[in-house]
């Protein structure tokens, strides 16, 4: 993942690529007003047209609203280079993306426009194990319908018993700053339920929500 900036000079849109961990925003852009934040999500990169067709059926591109949640920048605020880097770190940490690029542009004395280009990582997971005494089959999607939520189902057979587990997690529970997860485990003679709610990891740059 790279940070691409085009903020050097008035009216300039030249771009340079540097690693986001060491990126330094051009002085001309720091402190300028953030005019708008644009998001351009792209689906999983496919090596051939045939696979690209298959990808369209199996993977829904991440929704722009999901990406904006993690970016956390608002139009009208002063541009903070550390906040931009932190937004890229959060996008990386989500595990939803194979690539994240930020492009900044400033024309004249107007504010700065930021464009985030993301490319999804493959989110479908399958797992099958066969053995004499136990076996397992699991299927999950870590980015269900492009919402950033995860859902999965797993069956386990062991000692002539079968257990079915259905799980779900939401990184923005009910559109709040909380994360939520739940799982239902079904047995032939009973069931079990587990759930959790916790706050999302915060940084010194985050406002209290």
N, CA, C and O of each residue as an XYZ file, in Angstrom:
836
protein
N       0.843     -1.182      0.000
C       0.000      0.000      0.000
C       0.881      1.235      0.000
O       1.952      1.252      0.606
N       0.417      2.268     -0.687
C       1.215      3.478     -0.826
C       0.371      4.706     -0.554
O      -0.857      4.663     -0.613
N       1.037      5.776     -0.261
C       0.394      7.074     -0.112
C       0.832      7.937     -1.278
O       2.017      8.241     -1.416
N      -0.106      8.331     -2.113
C       0.224      9.174     -3.259
C      -0.263     10.578     -2.972
O      -1.443     10.763     -2.672
N       0.595     11.564     -3.052
C       0.205     12.932     -2.765
C       0.491     13.817     -3.962
O       1.475     13.622     -4.676
N      -0.378     14.788     -4.172
C      -0.168     15.728     -5.253
C      -0.440     17.132     -4.787
O      -1.255     17.839     -5.380
N       0.227     17.545     -3.737
C      -0.078     18.819     -3.100
C       1.043     19.829     -3.223
O       0.978     20.886     -2.595
N       2.066     19.544     -4.006
C       3.189     20.464     -4.083
C       2.883     21.594     -5.058
O       2.678     21.366     -6.250
N       2.857     22.791     -4.544
C       2.675     23.946     -5.421
C       1.213     24.223     -5.703
O       0.390     23.309     -5.670
N       0.886     25.460     -5.977
C      -0.477     25.837     -6.296
C      -0.813     25.378     -7.700
O      -0.058     25.609     -8.645
N      -1.951     24.730     -7.823
C      -2.386     24.275     -9.129
C      -1.672     23.023     -9.604
O      -1.929     22.550    -10.711
N      -0.790     22.483     -8.799
C      -0.041     21.299     -9.234
C      -0.792     20.045     -8.851
O      -1.488     20.019     -7.836
N      -0.656     18.993     -9.663
C      -1.251     17.715     -9.342
C      -0.244     16.611     -9.595
O      -0.611     15.498     -9.973
N       1.034     16.923     -9.384
C       2.056     15.902     -9.523
C       1.912     14.917     -8.378
O       1.506     15.306     -7.283
N       2.233     13.660     -8.601
C       2.064     12.628     -7.583
C       3.385     11.958     -7.297
O       4.188     11.736     -8.203
N       3.608     11.640     -6.050
C       4.789     10.880     -5.671
C       4.324      9.721     -4.814
O       3.334      9.830     -4.092
N       5.039      8.613     -4.896
C       4.648      7.434     -4.135
C       5.700      7.132     -3.080
O       6.888      7.013     -3.381
N       5.249      7.012     -1.854
C       6.140      6.647     -0.765
C       5.392      5.700      0.146
O       4.161      5.663      0.135
N       6.117      4.943      0.924
C       5.484      4.059      1.878
C       4.758      4.890      2.925
O       5.289      5.893      3.402
N       3.554      4.482      3.282
C       2.747      5.284      4.204
C       3.350      5.366      5.600
O       3.014      6.271      6.364
N       4.221      4.446      5.940
C       4.806      4.496      7.271
C       5.847      5.600      7.394
O       6.160      6.029      8.504
N       6.385      6.066      6.275
C       7.403      7.122      6.321
C       6.979      8.344      5.503
O       7.782      9.251      5.285
N       5.732      8.374      5.051
C       5.282      9.463      4.181
C       5.276     10.796      4.927
O       4.926     10.860      6.105
N       5.667     11.853      4.224
C       5.613     13.206      4.775
C       4.805     14.055      3.807
O       5.151     14.179      2.632
N       3.722     14.639      4.316
C       2.887     15.442      3.447
C       3.602     16.733      3.075
O       4.283     17.319      3.916
N       3.461     17.190      1.825
C       4.065     18.465      1.415
C       3.578     19.602      2.311
O       2.407     19.643      2.690
N       4.465     20.509      2.643
C       4.124     21.603      3.551
C       2.978     22.455      3.020
O       2.221     23.031      3.801
N       2.843     22.539      1.685
C       1.786     23.368      1.112
C       0.406     22.834      1.433
O      -0.568     23.587      1.418
N       0.307     21.537      1.725
C      -1.000     20.956      1.993
C      -1.357     20.895      3.461
O      -2.540     20.868      3.801
N      -0.383     20.873      4.330
C      -0.644     20.743      5.759
C      -1.342     21.993      6.275
O      -0.898     23.112      6.019
N      -2.435     21.797      7.002
C      -3.181     22.907      7.570
C      -4.223     23.490      6.644
O      -5.064     24.272      7.087
N      -4.195     23.132      5.363
C      -5.219     23.610      4.436
C      -6.556     22.955      4.770
O      -6.603     21.903      5.408
N      -7.612     23.576      4.341
C      -8.933     23.033      4.634
C      -9.216     21.826      3.743
O      -8.950     21.854      2.541
N      -9.749     20.780      4.335
C     -10.129     19.589      3.581
C     -11.478     19.844      2.924
O     -12.500     19.943      3.603
N     -11.473     19.950      1.599
C     -12.699     20.301      0.890
C     -13.637     19.114      0.720
O     -14.842     19.237      0.939
N     -13.091     17.963      0.330
C     -13.931     16.790      0.178
C     -13.083     15.523      0.242
O     -11.882     15.540     -0.026
N     -13.742     14.425      0.605
C     -13.121     13.109      0.648
C     -13.889     12.198     -0.296
O     -15.086     11.967     -0.122
N     -13.189     11.689     -1.291
C     -13.808     10.799     -2.265
C     -13.282      9.384     -2.066
O     -12.131      9.189     -1.675
N     -14.130      8.405     -2.335
C     -13.748      6.999     -2.206
C     -14.042      6.289     -3.518
O     -15.151      6.366     -4.048
N     -13.024      5.592     -4.037
C     -13.164      4.834     -5.281
C     -12.805      3.379     -5.001
O     -11.649      2.990     -5.163
N     -13.781      2.564     -4.582
C     -13.487      1.163     -4.286
C     -13.444      0.312     -5.557
O     -14.187      0.562     -6.505
N     -12.577     -0.684     -5.567
C     -12.466     -1.625     -6.684
C     -12.529     -3.034     -6.132
O     -12.136     -3.286     -4.993
N     -13.023     -3.944     -6.941
C     -13.181     -5.317     -6.497
C     -11.851     -6.064     -6.530
O     -10.807     -5.477     -6.816
N     -11.897     -7.338     -6.242
C     -10.695     -8.170     -6.211
C     -10.042     -8.203     -7.589
O     -10.726     -8.308     -8.607
N      -8.730     -8.112     -7.610
C      -7.995     -8.174     -8.869
C      -8.024     -9.596     -9.415
O      -7.630    -10.536     -8.725
N      -8.489     -9.757    -10.653
C      -8.601    -11.078    -11.265
C      -7.562    -11.226    -12.373
O      -7.373    -10.299    -13.160
N      -6.880    -12.379    -12.451
C      -5.829    -12.556    -13.457
C      -6.323    -12.802    -14.870
O      -5.541    -12.728    -15.818
N      -7.622    -13.098    -15.031
C      -8.142    -13.381    -16.372
C      -9.615    -12.983    -16.433
O     -10.270    -12.904    -15.394
N     -10.153    -12.728    -17.636
C     -11.578    -12.365    -17.772
C     -12.516    -13.430    -17.224
O     -13.566    -13.108    -16.667
N     -12.141    -14.699    -17.379
C     -12.995    -15.774    -16.877
C     -13.108    -15.715    -15.367
O     -14.203    -15.820    -14.815
N     -11.983    -15.549    -14.702
C     -11.995    -15.442    -13.240
C     -12.689    -14.160    -12.803
O     -13.356    -14.143    -11.768
N     -12.542    -13.088    -13.573
C     -13.209    -11.823    -13.247
C     -14.723    -11.998    -13.238
O     -15.412    -11.425    -12.394
N     -15.240    -12.787    -14.172
C     -16.673    -13.062    -14.197
C     -17.094    -13.834    -12.957
O     -18.137    -13.551    -12.368
N     -16.287    -14.804    -12.563
C     -16.578    -15.575    -11.362
C     -16.534    -14.701    -10.119
O     -17.355    -14.849     -9.214
N     -15.569    -13.788    -10.081
C     -15.445    -12.886     -8.930
C     -16.697    -12.036     -8.757
O     -17.129    -11.791     -7.631
N     -17.280    -11.585     -9.859
C     -18.473    -10.737     -9.774
C     -19.634    -11.455     -9.097
O     -20.480    -10.817     -8.470
N     -19.679    -12.778     -9.219
C     -20.747    -13.546     -8.586
C     -20.444    -13.876     -7.121
O     -21.359    -14.044     -6.315
N     -19.168    -13.967     -6.788
C     -18.785    -14.422     -5.458
C     -18.359    -13.303     -4.512
O     -18.269    -13.516     -3.303
N     -18.096    -12.108     -5.054
C     -17.590    -11.041     -4.200
C     -18.247     -9.717     -4.570
O     -18.249     -9.309     -5.732
N     -18.805     -9.056     -3.558
C     -19.397     -7.723     -3.745
C     -18.380     -6.689     -3.272
O     -17.885     -6.795     -2.150
N     -18.052     -5.687     -4.100
C     -17.067     -4.679     -3.686
C     -17.483     -3.973     -2.394
O     -18.669     -3.774     -2.132
N     -16.491     -3.604     -1.601
C     -16.756     -2.917     -0.337
C     -17.487     -1.603     -0.583
O     -17.117     -0.831     -1.469
N     -18.512     -1.360      0.197
C     -19.298     -0.137      0.037
C     -18.487      1.084      0.476
O     -17.667      1.011      1.391
N     -18.737      2.196     -0.195
C     -18.004      3.428      0.124
C     -18.252      3.877      1.557
O     -17.351      4.420      2.197
N     -19.465      3.657      2.073
C     -19.771      4.071      3.447
C     -18.925      3.311      4.462
O     -18.564      3.861      5.503
N     -18.605      2.050      4.168
C     -17.763      1.257      5.057
C     -16.357      1.850      5.100
O     -15.755      1.955      6.169
N     -15.841      2.234      3.943
C     -14.502      2.815      3.866
C     -14.461      4.169      4.577
O     -13.505      4.468      5.293
N     -15.487      4.977      4.382
C     -15.528      6.298      5.019
C     -15.564      6.182      6.540
O     -15.030      7.045      7.237
N     -16.188      5.125      7.063
C     -16.197      4.896      8.507
C     -14.769      4.829      9.050
O     -14.447      5.463     10.055
N     -13.918      4.054      8.373
C     -12.550      3.877      8.854
C     -11.666      5.079      8.554
O     -10.708      5.335      9.282
N     -11.971      5.816      7.497
C     -11.170      7.004      7.189
C     -11.327      8.050      8.291
O     -10.334      8.579      8.791
N     -12.547      8.343      8.664
C     -12.788      9.218      9.808
C     -12.457     10.684      9.593
O     -12.365     11.435     10.564
N     -12.275     11.119      8.341
C     -11.979     12.530      8.055
C     -13.247     13.216      7.566
O     -14.069     12.608      6.880
N     -13.398     14.481      7.923
C     -14.593     15.222      7.553
C     -14.230     16.464      6.758
O     -13.241     17.136      7.051
N     -15.036     16.760      5.754
C     -14.830     17.964      4.950
C     -14.989     19.203      5.823
O     -15.851     19.258      6.699
N     -14.143     20.193      5.568
C     -14.186     21.438      6.322
C     -13.159     21.516      7.434
O     -12.898     22.599      7.960
N     -12.569     20.378      7.804
C     -11.569     20.371      8.863
C     -10.190     20.652      8.286
O      -9.962     20.391      7.105
N      -9.256     21.180      9.089
C      -7.885     21.377      8.606
C      -7.233     20.031      8.294
O      -7.432     19.051      9.011
N      -6.454     19.998      7.218
C      -5.803     18.751      6.824
C      -4.649     18.447      7.769
O      -3.763     19.276      7.977
N      -4.674     17.249      8.335
C      -3.640     16.793      9.268
C      -2.986     15.561      8.645
O      -3.645     14.542      8.440
N      -1.699     15.656      8.346
C      -1.021     14.544      7.682
C      -1.008     13.286      8.540
O      -1.074     12.175      8.013
N      -0.923     13.452      9.866
C      -0.946     12.284     10.746
C      -2.302     11.597     10.713
O      -2.387     10.371     10.787
N      -3.369     12.397     10.600
C      -4.709     11.815     10.521
C      -4.891     11.037      9.218
O      -5.565     10.007      9.189
N      -4.286     11.539      8.143
C      -4.356     10.831      6.869
C      -3.629      9.493      6.975
O      -4.148      8.466      6.537
N      -2.443      9.503      7.549
C      -1.697      8.260      7.717
C      -2.439      7.292      8.630
O      -2.445      6.085      8.387
N      -3.063      7.817      9.676
C      -3.816      6.962     10.586
C      -5.012      6.335      9.871
O      -5.359      5.186     10.146
N      -5.646      7.074      8.956
C      -6.781      6.524      8.223
C      -6.337      5.361      7.337
O      -7.055      4.370      7.201
N      -5.153      5.484      6.735
C      -4.627      4.393      5.914
C      -4.300      3.185      6.798
O      -4.545      2.042      6.411
N      -3.750      3.444      7.976
C      -3.436      2.343      8.894
C      -4.694      1.578      9.279
O      -4.682      0.349      9.342
N      -5.792      2.312      9.539
C      -7.042      1.650      9.911
C      -7.583      0.816      8.752
O      -8.086     -0.288      8.959
N      -7.479      1.345      7.537
C      -7.946      0.583      6.379
C      -7.128     -0.694      6.212
O      -7.682     -1.753      5.916
N      -5.811     -0.599      6.400
C      -4.961     -1.787      6.323
C      -5.340     -2.795      7.400
O      -5.436     -3.995      7.142
N      -5.555     -2.284      8.616
C      -5.817     -3.148      9.757
C      -7.141     -3.892      9.618
O      -7.303     -4.963     10.202
N      -8.083     -3.353      8.863
C      -9.383     -4.010      8.706
C      -9.273     -5.363      8.019
O     -10.124     -6.232      8.212
N      -8.221     -5.546      7.212
C      -8.057     -6.798      6.497
C      -8.944     -6.945      5.278
O      -8.966     -8.007      4.654
N      -9.683     -5.887      4.924
C     -10.603     -5.955      3.791
C      -9.932     -5.645      2.463
O     -10.485     -5.940      1.404
N      -8.727     -5.043      2.511
C      -8.143     -4.494      1.290
C      -6.762     -5.065      1.010
O      -5.958     -5.292      1.914
N      -6.515     -5.290     -0.281
C      -5.189     -5.714     -0.720
C      -4.321     -4.510     -1.033
O      -3.094     -4.610     -1.019
N      -4.945     -3.365     -1.316
C      -4.190     -2.174     -1.679
C      -4.979     -0.930     -1.301
O      -6.194     -0.872     -1.486
N      -4.273      0.067     -0.767
C      -4.887      1.351     -0.413
C      -3.985      2.468     -0.915
O      -2.795      2.501     -0.600
N      -4.550      3.380     -1.693
C      -3.798      4.527     -2.217
C      -4.578      5.796     -1.912
O      -5.787      5.856     -2.134
N      -3.889      6.808     -1.403
C      -4.501      8.110     -1.146
C      -3.893      9.127     -2.085
O      -2.670      9.228     -2.189
N      -4.731      9.877     -2.767
C      -4.278     10.913     -3.686
C      -4.832     12.255     -3.225
O      -6.034     12.396     -2.998
N      -3.947     13.237     -3.089
C      -4.366     14.567     -2.675
C      -4.146     15.575     -3.781
O      -3.140     15.506     -4.487
N      -5.066     16.512     -3.947
C      -4.947     17.536     -4.983
C      -5.420     18.877     -4.429
O      -6.424     18.961     -3.721
N      -4.662     19.929     -4.774
C      -5.033     21.278     -4.372
C      -4.834     22.203     -5.557
O      -3.752     22.246     -6.144
N      -5.874     22.943     -5.910
C      -5.798     23.860     -7.049
C      -5.997     25.289     -6.547
O      -7.010     25.603     -5.921
N      -5.035     26.134     -6.825
C      -5.118     27.528     -6.389
C      -5.159     27.617     -4.875
O      -4.428     26.913     -4.178
N      -6.017     28.485     -4.377
C      -6.133     28.665     -2.928
C      -7.303     27.879     -2.362
O      -7.646     28.031     -1.190
N      -7.919     27.036     -3.190
C      -9.031     26.233     -2.705
C      -8.526     25.186     -1.723
O      -7.322     25.011     -1.540
N      -9.471     24.494     -1.095
C      -9.109     23.447     -0.156
C      -8.534     22.225     -0.861
O      -8.420     22.183     -2.086
N      -8.183     21.251     -0.067
C      -7.566     20.026     -0.569
C      -8.631     18.952     -0.763
O      -9.511     18.772      0.079
N      -8.540     18.249     -1.873
C      -9.399     17.100     -2.138
C      -8.585     15.828     -1.925
O      -7.480     15.698     -2.454
N      -9.125     14.896     -1.158
C      -8.478     13.601     -0.949
C      -9.299     12.517     -1.624
O     -10.520     12.465     -1.479
N      -8.625     11.663     -2.353
C      -9.267     10.529     -3.004
C      -8.618      9.244     -2.519
O      -7.406      9.064     -2.643
N      -9.425      8.358     -1.970
C      -8.940      7.065     -1.508
C      -9.323      6.000     -2.543
O     -10.501      5.791     -2.833
N      -8.315      5.342     -3.084
C      -8.541      4.219     -4.003
C      -8.212      2.924     -3.260
O      -7.103      2.753     -2.755
N      -9.163      2.039     -3.202
C      -8.947      0.773     -2.510
C      -9.223     -0.389     -3.470
O     -10.052     -0.289     -4.375
N      -8.510     -1.480     -3.245
C      -8.787     -2.720     -3.975
C      -9.010     -3.817     -2.951
O      -8.183     -4.053     -2.070
N     -10.142     -4.477     -3.088
C     -10.526     -5.474     -2.101
C      -9.583     -6.669     -2.075
O      -8.989     -7.041     -3.087
N      -9.466     -7.249     -0.905
C      -8.816     -8.552     -0.747
C      -9.898     -9.623     -0.859
O     -11.072     -9.353     -0.610
N      -9.504    -10.823     -1.230
C     -10.459    -11.914     -1.336
C     -10.990    -12.243      0.056
O     -10.205    -12.467      0.977
N     -12.308    -12.273      0.221
C     -12.897    -12.389      1.552
C     -13.552    -13.741      1.821
O     -13.877    -14.044      2.969
N     -13.750    -14.554      0.792
C     -14.399    -15.847      0.989
C     -13.382    -16.865      1.501
O     -12.293    -16.993      0.943
N     -13.737    -17.582      2.556
C     -12.853    -18.580      3.144
C     -13.559    -19.935      3.201
O     -14.708    -20.026      3.634
N     -12.869    -20.978      2.763
C     -13.382    -22.341      2.822
C     -12.357    -23.217      3.530
O     -11.152    -23.052      3.339
N     -12.835    -24.141      4.339
C     -11.935    -25.031      5.071
C     -12.605    -26.396      5.186
O     -13.746    -26.488      5.639
N     -11.911    -27.451      4.783
C     -12.439    -28.817      4.873
C     -11.358    -29.736      5.407
O     -10.223    -29.723      4.929
N     -11.713    -30.529      6.394
C     -10.781    -31.475      6.980
C     -11.510    -32.806      7.196
O     -12.627    -32.838      7.713
N     -10.872    -33.876      6.798
C     -11.447    -35.202      6.946
C     -10.496    -36.081      7.740
O      -9.290    -36.091      7.494
N     -11.046    -36.814      8.688
C     -10.245    -37.721      9.497
C     -11.064    -38.915      9.932
O     -12.275    -38.957      9.718
N     -10.412    -39.877     10.539
C     -11.128    -41.082     10.972
C     -12.100    -40.797     12.098
O     -13.215    -41.320     12.115
N     -11.678    -39.968     13.039
C     -12.529    -39.728     14.206
C     -13.216    -38.370     14.192
O     -14.186    -38.156     14.919
N     -12.719    -37.455     13.372
C     -13.359    -36.145     13.319
C     -13.151    -35.503     11.949
O     -12.187    -35.794     11.242
N     -14.073    -34.634     11.605
C     -14.012    -33.929     10.333
C     -14.626    -32.545     10.506
O     -15.354    -32.285     11.464
N     -14.317    -31.669      9.565
C     -14.813    -30.292      9.657
C     -15.011    -29.711      8.270
O     -14.238    -29.976      7.349
N     -16.063    -28.910      8.138
C     -16.256    -28.097      6.943
C     -16.703    -26.716      7.388
O     -17.629    -26.585      8.189
N     -16.045    -25.681      6.867
C     -16.368    -24.311      7.255
C     -16.362    -23.406      6.033
O     -15.529    -23.550      5.138
N     -17.300    -22.475      6.012
C     -17.374    -21.465      4.956
C     -17.691    -20.129      5.614
O     -18.578    -20.043      6.463
N     -16.973    -19.097      5.222
C     -17.209    -17.778      5.806
C     -16.881    -16.696      4.788
O     -16.115    -16.912      3.850
N     -17.471    -15.541      4.992
C     -17.175    -14.360      4.183
C     -16.820    -13.239      5.137
O     -17.632    -12.853      5.977
N     -15.601    -12.711      5.013
C     -15.131    -11.670      5.922
C     -15.598    -10.272      5.516
O     -15.348     -9.299      6.227
N     -16.276    -10.178      4.372
C     -16.780     -8.889      3.895
C     -18.123     -9.141      3.221
O     -18.267     -8.995      2.008
N     -19.092     -9.520      4.028
C     -20.381     -9.981      3.531
C     -21.107     -8.893      2.749
O     -21.466     -7.849      3.295
N     -21.318     -9.157      1.451
C     -22.033     -8.230      0.560
C     -21.420     -6.826      0.584
O     -22.118     -5.835      0.370
N     -20.117     -6.749      0.846
C     -19.427     -5.462      0.837
C     -19.697     -4.587      2.040
O     -19.410     -3.391      2.007
N     -20.250     -5.163      3.117
C     -20.627     -4.368      4.290
C     -19.533     -4.303      5.343
O     -19.661     -3.550      6.308
N     -18.453     -5.077      5.184
C     -17.429     -5.138      6.207
C     -17.781     -6.076      7.345
O     -16.954     -6.309      8.226
N     -18.998     -6.623      7.346
C     -19.413     -7.592      8.355
C     -18.967     -8.987      7.939
O     -18.760     -9.255      6.755
N     -18.822     -9.864      8.911
C     -18.382    -11.235      8.638
C     -19.452    -12.213      9.098
O     -20.085    -12.018     10.136
N     -19.644    -13.264      8.316
C     -20.597    -14.315      8.670
C     -20.021    -15.646      8.225
O     -19.317    -15.731      7.220
N     -20.332    -16.686      8.991
C     -19.796    -17.992      8.640
C     -20.627    -19.122      9.216
O     -21.430    -18.926     10.128
N     -20.416    -20.307      8.665
C     -21.055    -21.515      9.169
C     -20.012    -22.624      9.182
O     -19.191    -22.728      8.271
N     -20.052    -23.442     10.215
C     -19.056    -24.503     10.381
C     -19.725    -25.739     10.950
O     -20.526    -25.642     11.880
N     -19.404    -26.895     10.401
C     -19.892    -28.159     10.933
C     -18.705    -28.992     11.394
O     -17.695    -29.085     10.697
N     -18.828    -29.589     12.558
C     -17.788    -30.445     13.126
C     -18.408    -31.792     13.481
O     -19.441    -31.855     14.146
N     -17.771    -32.862     13.033
C     -18.175    -34.210     13.404
C     -17.050    -34.847     14.213
O     -15.926    -34.966     13.726
N     -17.346    -35.252     15.435
C     -16.334    -35.887     16.265
C     -17.016    -36.854     17.230
O     -18.037    -36.534     17.838
N     -16.432    -38.033     17.355
C     -16.963    -39.070     18.258
C     -18.450    -39.303     18.020
O     -19.236    -39.383     18.963
N     -18.825    -39.411     16.747
C     -20.216    -39.687     16.364
C     -21.183    -38.587     16.791
O     -22.384    -38.825     16.916
N     -20.661    -37.393     17.013
C     -21.520    -36.257     17.324
C     -21.265    -35.158     16.295
O     -20.174    -35.046     15.736
N     -22.279    -34.366     16.065
C     -22.156    -33.268     15.102
C     -22.520    -31.952     15.787
O     -23.471    -31.861     16.562
N     -21.726    -30.952     15.467
C     -21.986    -29.602     15.973
C     -21.980    -28.631     14.798
O     -21.100    -28.691     13.940
N     -22.947    -27.753     14.765
C     -23.043    -26.732     13.721
C     -22.922    -25.364     14.376
O     -23.662    -25.046     15.307
N     -21.990    -24.559     13.889
C     -21.760    -23.231     14.459
C     -22.051    -22.161     13.413
O     -21.531    -22.206     12.298
N     -22.883    -21.207     13.788
C     -23.193    -20.057     12.928
C     -22.663    -18.809     13.629
O     -22.998    -18.554     14.786
N     -21.843    -18.039     12.935
C     -21.211    -16.871     13.562
C     -21.448    -15.615     12.739
O     -21.675    -15.668     11.531
N     -21.388    -14.481     13.434
C     -21.613    -13.172     12.786
C     -20.864    -12.116     13.581
O     -20.841    -12.163     14.811
N     -20.252    -11.168     12.888
C     -19.585    -10.048     13.562
C     -19.790     -8.774     12.765
O     -19.877     -8.793     11.537
N     -19.866     -7.669     13.491
C     -20.112     -6.359     12.887
C     -19.124     -5.355     13.475
O     -19.178     -5.083     14.674
N     -18.221     -4.795     12.662
C     -17.231     -3.849     13.193
C     -17.824     -2.502     13.585
O     -17.198     -1.745     14.326
N     -19.031     -2.191     13.094
C     -19.711     -0.939     13.453
C     -21.132     -1.290     13.881
O     -22.086     -1.051     13.141
N     -21.267     -1.855     15.070
C     -22.538     -2.366     15.535
C     -23.597     -1.271     15.579
O     -23.446     -0.264     16.271
N     -24.676     -1.490     14.821
C     -25.788     -0.527     14.751
C     -25.290      0.878     14.421
O     -25.828      1.878     14.897
N     -24.238      0.924     13.586
C     -23.675      2.194     13.130
C     -23.137      3.038     14.289
O     -23.257      4.263     14.288
N     -22.544      2.363     15.276
C     -21.958      3.044     16.425
C     -20.453      2.754     16.465
O     -19.917      2.114     15.561
N     -19.787      3.221     17.505
C     -18.354      2.994     17.663
C     -18.063      1.668     18.361
O     -16.936      1.439     18.802
N     -19.054      0.798     18.465
C     -18.872     -0.492     19.119
C     -18.742     -1.608     18.082
O     -19.299     -1.531     16.987
N     -17.996     -2.642     18.454
C     -17.910     -3.858     17.662
C     -18.751     -4.930     18.327
O     -18.787     -5.022     19.554
N     -19.431     -5.743     17.525
C     -20.267     -6.794     18.077
C     -20.022     -8.118     17.381
O     -19.701     -8.151     16.193
N     -20.172     -9.206     18.116
C     -20.003    -10.542     17.551
C     -20.914    -11.507     18.293
O     -21.183    -11.334     19.482
N     -21.388    -12.528     17.580
C     -22.250    -13.538     18.188
C     -22.067    -14.852     17.455
O     -21.761    -14.879     16.263
N     -22.258    -15.937     18.181
C     -22.196    -17.259     17.552
C     -23.219    -18.173     18.213
O     -23.460    -18.101     19.418
N     -23.810    -19.031     17.397
C     -24.787    -20.018     17.856
C     -24.232    -21.391     17.522
O     -23.941    -21.684     16.362
N     -24.084    -22.234     18.538
C     -23.542    -23.577     18.350
C     -24.636    -24.594     18.662
O     -25.167    -24.628     19.772
N     -24.962    -25.410     17.682
C     -26.058    -26.372     17.795
C     -25.504    -27.789     17.883
O     -24.663    -28.200     17.083
N     -26.007    -28.537     18.894
C     -25.664    -29.943     19.061
C     -26.942    -30.770     18.893
O     -28.046    -30.229     18.820
N     -26.767    -32.072     18.836
C     -27.935    -32.932     18.755
C     -28.772    -32.905     20.017
O     -29.972    -33.175     19.972
N     -28.149    -32.581     21.153
C     -28.864    -32.593     22.428
C     -28.871    -31.236     23.127
O     -29.124    -31.161     24.330
N     -28.595    -30.166     22.387
C     -28.610    -28.853     23.020
C     -27.987    -27.790     22.147
O     -27.706    -28.015     20.970
N     -27.777    -26.635     22.734
C     -27.198    -25.524     21.991
C     -26.506    -24.560     22.938
O     -26.760    -24.559     24.142
N     -25.625    -23.736     22.374
C     -24.936    -22.728     23.161
C     -24.823    -21.430     22.376
O     -24.680    -21.440     21.153
N     -24.889    -20.320     23.090
C     -24.827    -19.000     22.465
C     -23.739    -18.180     23.157
O     -23.669    -18.139     24.385
N     -22.896    -17.534     22.364
C     -21.909    -16.600     22.904
C     -22.024    -15.280     22.145
O     -22.338    -15.269     20.955
N     -21.771    -14.181     22.830
C     -21.814    -12.879     22.180
C     -20.874    -11.921     22.915
O     -20.500    -12.140     24.068
N     -20.516    -10.879     22.224
C     -19.629     -9.881     22.826
C     -19.874     -8.527     22.184
O     -20.227     -8.435     21.008
N     -19.686     -7.493     22.961
C     -19.759     -6.107     22.487
C     -18.576     -5.375     23.102
O     -18.354     -5.463     24.310
N     -17.827     -4.666     22.300
C     -16.676     -3.937     22.815
C     -16.463     -2.664     22.011
O     -16.978     -2.522     20.902
N     -15.707     -1.754     22.574
C     -15.399     -0.517     21.864
C     -14.323     -0.791     20.827
O     -13.502     -1.693     20.993
N     -14.335     -0.018     19.772
C     -13.312     -0.151     18.758
C     -12.001      0.433     19.282
O     -12.017      1.337     20.118
N     -10.863     -0.077     18.795
C      -9.578      0.492     19.230
C      -9.484      1.976     18.848
O      -9.756      2.351     17.707
N      -9.101      2.799     19.804
C      -8.982      4.235     19.574
C      -7.517      4.649     19.562
O      -6.663      3.978     20.142
N      -7.243      5.744     18.904
C      -5.911      6.329     18.884
C      -6.012      7.755     19.415
O      -7.119      8.280     19.528
N      -4.876      8.407     19.750
C      -4.928      9.800     20.222
C      -5.562     10.754     19.210
O      -5.986     11.849     19.580
N      -5.631     10.347     17.924
C      -6.216     11.213     16.907
C      -7.730     11.085     16.831
O      -8.392     11.925     16.222
N      -8.278     10.055     17.434
C      -9.732      9.849     17.378
C     -10.431     10.752     18.365
O      -9.944     10.998     19.468
N     -11.599     11.246     17.939
C     -12.454     11.985     18.854
C     -13.325     10.982     19.613
O     -13.627      9.901     19.108
N     -13.724     11.356     20.831
C     -14.621     10.481     21.592
C     -15.993     10.482     20.919
O     -16.551     11.534     20.607
N     -16.526      9.266     20.703
C     -17.817      9.164     20.011
C     -18.814      8.460     20.922
O     -19.968      8.266     20.540
